[in-house]
Amino acid sequence: MEPTVFKLKRERILMKMVLEEIEGELARFVPDEGPLVLVKKNCLPENYHLGELYEVSIEGERVIAIKPLKKETEERLAKMKQKRANLLNKKR
């Protein structure tokens, strides 16, 4: 009896991630859920910013594309600012 061989599909996955840190030649992206992703610094888009949200396209173990999500970054920052303000108001 021959063993069954399964071929894994190399699906493209899109994940929203925050660019957390640049350490040497590596950039660290942190998703909302799941493990962090390390990318070579030279793969980052021009004018990247730490703390900004990006859509990272991954195929297999390779990062295919990194697209900034400026509008969503601004929305998330506004929500966090409002949460902080609400917490400060509760303490008073």
ABEGO torsion letter per residue (X at the ends): XBBBBBBBBBBBBBBBBBBABBBEABBBBBBABEBBBBBBAAABBBGBBBGBBBBBBBBEABBABBBBBAAAAAAAAAAAAAAAAAAAAAAX
